């Protein structure tokens, strides 16, 4: 299975490297180039600009810098190294499935992520979600061990993993406190307070340098990145649509009904089958690369299987609980801010486990619980169909404002016709928009 995961990812990368679209990783102003430039600074040992705090969390650029010091300096080499992250995610899924369910479920979960086309797609981009997938799966696995057999190594490892995840994506900061709280409720008087304290210390030691640097650079107390308020406003203002766009209009109060209605919409968008553009535009990659990336399997069907599988936990719920907590907290913290297609990659990896458990159980349900099988099958079908809803116009307009237009401008004449096609598509969507207060302009080509 690991060989399958590696072969699919490498096959996709070979096609991507031969395409001008690979240049999207070098476009100034996009996340990929920002991560790469910061990694170069770290790898070269150059002093940091002490007047500029980290807008994006520094964990992923630090990993890229380590790879650069090991010889993977070019963007192609770095994306090739990310194949190891994809394969590692399959290993972690197998081990999680084996420990929580059975060896068969572990193999099925690893297989699902090995052949998930969007994992190959994002693996060709220098984005922090590729690392976050591994860290969240590792956190769920180590937390299961810490809950099952409390000892110092798993609790300290859990603190370190949650610290690395926070340095990669700051919303992961909620994981360790939530897992400790859950363990206290389950174990009560037997809760290993000293071990939990050690986990908290390991967590704090990892993230403290970034907090101190940002706070000194900004002149006020800051977290590991300063991006949080920007993402909050991009998804929680009066004219927010649910997916990422530049902040527009006054912020909504959590005490208002409009705030919670918008959160409900974001939750629906999160589990939709649309792959929302941000730094890249999936449809353009599919048009030019074809082949593997054109396999019509999106997030929606996988999410449907996973959500139904979640309501059918294993007999040992204690082993299942850490995993369910990591998945639930990650989804909720993303929905609380704003929806971007790539933010769903870690959720897709986590959902492979309950999806695999459901698929493995289906033959058993056919013989022993046909009514339950009918309910599960019907629920998956309904959720899959619901995930394919058409985007409302006020969502479609900012969705069309992907930075793919910049790819065409950088890649040269070969993509001119496609640039004109995308511009026409954006113009049509803008004309159909219902919101007169749209705050985004069509990007220049």
C-alpha positions in Angstrom: 0.0 0.0 0.0 2.9 2.4 0.8 4.3 1.7 -2.7 0.9 2.5 -4.3 0.8 5.8 -2.3 4.3 6.7 -3.4 3.8 5.7 -7.1 0.6 7.7 -7.5 2.1 10.8 -5.9 5.3 10.6 -8.0 3.4 10.0 -11.2 1.4 13.2 -10.5 4.5 15.1 -9.7 6.2 14.1 -12.9 3.4 15.6 -14.9 3.3 18.7 -12.7 7.0 19.4 -13.0 6.7 19.3 -16.8 3.9 21.9 -16.8 4.2 25.7 -16.5 1.6 25.4 -13.7 4.4 24.2 -11.3 5.5 27.9 -11.4 2.6 28.7 -9.1 4.9 27.7 -6.2 7.2 30.6 -7.1 4.6 33.3 -7.6 5.4 36.2 -5.3 2.7 37.0 -2.8 1.2 33.5 -2.7 1.5 31.3 0.3 3.8 28.8 -1.4 6.4 31.4 -2.3 6.1 33.0 1.1 6.9 29.7 2.8 9.7 29.0 0.4 11.4 32.4 1.0 11.1 32.1 4.8 12.6 28.6 4.6 15.5 30.0 2.6 16.1 32.6 5.3 16.0 29.9 8.0 18.2 27.5 6.1 20.8 30.2 5.3 21.1 31.3 8.9 20.4 34.9 8.0 19.2 37.0 10.9 15.4 37.6 11.0 13.9 41.0 10.6 13.1 41.7 14.2 10.6 44.4 13.3 8.4 42.0 11.3 6.4 39.3 13.1 5.5 36.0 11.5 2.2 36.6 9.6 2.1 32.9 8.9 3.2 30.3 11.5 6.9 29.3 11.1 6.6 25.6 11.6 6.3 24.5 8.0 9.1 26.8 6.7 11.3 25.4 9.5 10.7 21.9 8.1 11.4 23.1 4.6 14.6 24.7 5.9 15.7 21.4 7.4 15.0 19.6 4.1 17.1 22.3 2.3 20.0 21.8 4.7 19.7 18.1 3.8 20.1 18.9 0.1 16.5 19.4 -1.1 16.9 23.1 -2.2 14.8 23.3 -5.3 11.0 23.5 -5.3 10.9 20.2 -7.2 13.0 18.5 -4.6 10.9 19.8 -1.8 7.6 18.6 -3.4 9.3 15.3 -4.0 10.1 15.2 -0.3 6.5 15.8 0.5 5.8 12.3 -1.0 7.3 11.1 2.3 4.7 13.0 4.2 1.9 11.5 2.1 3.3 8.0 2.7 3.8 8.7 6.4 0.1 9.6 6.6 -0.8 6.3 5.2 1.4 4.5 7.8 -0.3 6.5 10.6 -3.7 5.7 9.3 -2.9 2.0 9.2 -1.7 2.0 12.8 -4.7 4.1 14.0 -7.1 1.7 12.3 -5.3 -1.4 13.6 -5.3 -0.1 17.2 -8.8 1.3 17.3 -10.6 -1.1 15.0 -8.8 -4.0 13.2 -5.9 -4.6 10.8 -8.4 -4.7 7.9 -9.7 -1.2 8.8 -6.2 0.1 9.0 -5.3 -1.2 5.6 -8.5 0.2 4.1 -7.9 3.6 5.7 -4.4 3.7 4.3 -5.6 2.7 0.9 -8.3 5.4 0.8 -5.7 8.1 1.5 -3.2 6.5 -0.9 -5.5 6.9 -3.8 -7.2 10.2 -2.8 -6.5 12.5 -5.8 -6.6 15.8 -3.9 -3.8 14.6 -1.6 -1.6 14.2 -4.7 -2.7 17.7 -5.9 -1.9 19.5 -2.7 1.3 17.4 -2.4 2.6 19.2 -5.4 2.2 22.6 -3.7 4.4 24.0 -0.9 1.6 24.3 1.6 1.6 23.7 5.4 -1.4 21.3 5.2 0.8 18.6 3.9 2.7 18.6 7.2 -0.4 19.2 9.3 -2.0 16.0 8.0 0.9 13.9 9.6 0.9 15.9 12.8 -2.8 15.5 13.5 -2.8 11.8 12.7 0.3 11.4 15.0 -1.5 13.4 17.7 -4.6 11.1 17.5 -2.4 8.0 17.6 -0.2 9.1 20.5 -3.2 10.4 22.5 -4.8 7.0 22.1 -1.7 5.4 23.7 -1.5 8.1 26.4 -5.2 7.5 27.4 -4.8 3.7 27.3 -1.5 3.3 29.1 -0.5 6.5 30.8 3.3 7.0 31.0 5.8 9.8 30.5 6.9 9.1 26.9 3.4 9.2 25.2 2.3 12.3 27.2 5.5 14.2 26.4 5.3 13.1 22.8 1.7 14.4 22.7 2.8 17.8 24.0 5.6 18.0 21.4 3.4 16.9 18.5 0.6 19.4 19.5 3.3 22.1 19.8 4.6 21.3 16.3 1.0 21.3 14.9 0.4 24.7 16.5 3.5 26.1 14.9 2.2 24.7 11.6 -1.4 25.8 12.0 -2.2 27.9 15.1 -5.8 26.6 15.4 -4.2 23.3 16.6 -3.5 25.0 19.9 -6.8 23.8 21.2 -5.9 20.1 20.8 -3.7 19.6 23.9 -6.0 21.4 26.4 -9.0 19.5 25.0 -7.3 16.2 25.2 -6.1 16.8 28.7 -9.6 17.8 29.7 -11.1 14.7 28.1 -8.6 12.5 29.9 -9.4 14.2 33.3 -13.1 13.4 32.7 -12.5 9.8 31.7 -9.9 9.0 34.4 -11.2 11.3 37.2 -9.1 10.7 40.3 -6.7 8.4 38.3 -5.9 11.3 35.9 -2.1 11.5 35.6 -1.7 15.1 36.5 2.1 15.1 36.6 2.2 13.5 33.1 -0.2 16.1 31.8 1.9 18.8 33.3 4.9 17.4 31.5 2.9 17.4 28.2 1.9 21.1 28.8 5.6 22.0 29.5 6.8 20.3 26.3 4.0 22.2 24.4 4.9 25.5 25.9 8.7 25.1 25.3 8.1 24.6 21.6 5.7 27.5 20.9 7.2 30.0 23.4 10.1 31.3 21.1 7.6 32.1 18.3 5.3 33.9 20.7 8.2 35.9 22.2 9.6 36.9 18.8 6.2 38.0 17.5 5.3 39.9 20.6 8.6 41.8 20.5 8.4 42.5 16.8 4.8 43.7 17.0 5.2 45.6 20.3 2.2 43.8 21.8 1.3 40.2 22.9 1.0 38.0 19.8 0.5 34.3 19.2 2.7 32.1 16.9 1.4 34.1 13.9 -0.4 37.3 13.4 -2.8 35.9 10.7 -5.6 35.0 13.1 -7.4 38.3 13.1 -7.2 38.5 9.3 -8.7 35.1 8.8 -11.4 35.8 11.4 -12.5 38.9 9.6 -12.3 37.3 6.2 -15.0 34.8 7.4 -17.1 36.7 9.9 -18.0 40.1 8.6 -21.3 41.5 7.3 -20.5 40.7 3.7 -18.6 37.5 4.3 -19.7 34.5 2.1 -18.1 31.7 4.1 -15.1 31.0 1.9 -11.9 33.0 2.1 -12.0 36.6 0.7 -10.5 39.9 1.8 -12.3 41.2 4.8 -15.2 43.5 3.9 -17.7 45.2 6.1 -18.1 45.4 9.9 -17.4 42.3 11.9 -20.4 40.2 13.1 -21.0 39.8 16.8 -21.1 36.2 18.1 -24.3 37.3 19.9 -26.1 37.9 16.6 -28.2 35.4 14.7 -26.4 36.4 11.5 -23.1 35.2 13.0 -24.5 31.7 13.6 -26.3 31.5 10.3 -23.0 32.3 8.6 -21.3 29.5 10.7 -24.0 27.1 9.6 -23.4 28.0 6.0 -19.6 27.6 6.5 -20.2 24.1 7.9 -22.2 23.2 4.8 -19.5 24.6 2.5 -16.9 22.7 4.4 -18.5 19.4 3.6 -19.4 20.3 0.0 -17.8 18.7 -3.0 -16.5 22.0 -4.3 -12.7 22.6 -4.1 -12.6 26.3 -3.3 -9.8 28.2 -4.9 -7.3 30.3 -3.0 -3.7 30.1 -4.1 -4.6 27.8 -7.0 -7.5 26.8 -9.1 -8.1 23.0 -9.3 -10.1 23.1 -12.5 -7.2 24.7 -14.4 -4.8 22.0 -13.1 -7.2 19.4 -14.3 -7.6 21.0 -17.7 -3.8 21.1 -18.3 -2.5 18.0 -16.5 -5.4 15.6 -17.0 -4.4 12.1 -16.1 -4.6 11.2 -12.5 -5.8 14.5 -11.2 -8.9 14.3 -13.4 -10.2 11.3 -11.4 -13.7 12.6 -10.4 -13.3 11.9 -6.6 -13.7 14.9 -4.5 -14.0 15.6 -0.8 -17.8 15.2 -0.7 -18.0 11.3 -1.2 -15.2 10.7 1.3 -16.8 13.1 3.8 -20.1 11.3 3.5 -18.6 7.9 4.2 -16.6 9.3 7.1 -19.5 11.1 8.7 -21.7 8.0 8.6 -18.8 6.0 9.9 -18.4 8.4 12.8 -21.8 7.5 14.3 -20.8 3.8 14.3 -17.8 3.8 16.7 -15.9 0.7 17.8 -16.8 -1.2 21.0 -13.9 0.4 22.9 -15.0 4.0 22.8 -12.1 5.1 25.0 -9.7 4.3 22.2 -11.9 6.1 19.6 -12.5 9.2 21.6 -9.0 11.0 21.1 -9.3 10.5 17.4 -12.9 11.8 17.3 -11.8 14.8 19.4 -8.9 15.7 17.1 -11.2 15.5 14.0 -14.1 17.4 15.6 -11.9 20.2 17.0 -10.0 20.7 13.7 -13.3 21.0 11.7 -14.8 23.4 14.2 -11.8 25.7 14.4 -11.7 25.9 10.6 -15.4 26.6 10.3 -15.1 29.3 13.0 -12.8 31.3 10.8 -13.1 30.8 7.0 -13.3 28.0 4.5 -10.4 27.3 2.0 -10.2 24.1 0.0 -6.8 23.1 1.2 -7.8 23.5 4.9 -9.9 20.4 4.4 -7.0 18.1 3.5 -6.2 17.2 7.1 -9.9 16.5 7.7 -10.0 14.3 4.6 -7.1 12.3 5.9 -8.8 11.9 9.3 -12.1 11.0 7.8 -10.4 8.1 5.9 -10.5 6.1 9.2 -14.3 6.1 9.9 -14.9 5.8 6.1 -12.8 2.7 6.0 -14.4 1.3 9.2 -17.8 1.7 7.5 -16.7 0.0 4.3 -15.2 -2.9 6.1 -18.4 -3.4 8.2 -20.8 -3.4 5.2 -20.5 -7.1 4.4 -21.2 -7.9 8.1 -24.2 -5.6 8.2 -25.6 -7.3 5.1 -26.0 -10.6 6.9 -26.6 -9.5 10.5 -28.2 -6.0 10.4 -29.8 -5.4 6.9 -31.9 -2.6 8.3 -28.8 -0.8 9.6 -27.1 -1.4 6.3 -30.0 0.2 4.5 -29.9 3.2 6.8 -26.1 3.6 6.4 -26.2 3.3 2.7 -29.1 5.8 2.4 -27.3 8.3 4.7 -24.1 8.1 2.6 -26.1 8.6 -0.7 -28.0 11.5 0.7 -24.9 13.2 2.1 -23.0 12.6 -1.2 -25.9 14.2 -3.2 -26.2 17.1 -0.8 -22.5 17.8 -1.1 -22.9 18.5 -4.8 -25.0 21.6 -4.4 -24.4 24.6 -6.7 -22.6 27.4 -5.1 -24.7 30.5 -4.5 -23.6 33.5 -6.6 -22.2 35.5 -3.7 -19.9 32.5 -3.0 -19.1 31.8 -6.6 -17.8 35.3 -7.3 -15.0 35.3 -4.7 -14.5 31.6 -5.5 -13.7 32.6 -9.1 -11.1 35.1 -7.8 -8.5 32.5 -7.5 -4.9 33.5 -7.9 -4.7 31.2 -10.9 -4.8 34.3 -13.1 -1.4 35.1 -11.9 -0.2 31.7 -13.0 -1.2 32.4 -16.5 0.6 35.8 -16.5 3.8 34.2 -15.2 3.7 31.0 -17.3 3.8 32.8 -20.7 2.0 32.6 -24.0 1.3 28.9 -23.7 -1.6 29.6 -21.4 -2.9 32.8 -22.9 -6.1 31.1 -24.3 -6.9 29.7 -20.9 -6.3 33.0 -19.2 -8.9 34.5 -21.5 -11.3 31.7 -20.7 -10.9 32.2 -17.0 -11.4 36.0 -17.4 -14.6 35.4 -19.3 -15.8 33.0 -16.6 -15.1 35.5 -13.8 -16.8 38.3 -15.7 -19.9 36.1 -16.1 -20.0 35.2 -12.4 -19.6 38.8 -11.4 -22.6 39.8 -13.6 -24.7 37.1 -12.0 -23.8 38.1 -8.4 -26.7 39.1 -6.2 -24.6 41.0 -3.6 -24.3 44.6 -4.6 -21.6 45.1 -1.9 -19.0 42.8 -3.4 -15.6 44.1 -2.3 -13.4 42.2 -4.6 -12.2 43.3 -8.1 -11.4 40.9 -10.9 -7.7 40.2 -10.8 -5.6 41.6 -13.7 -4.1 39.1 -16.1 
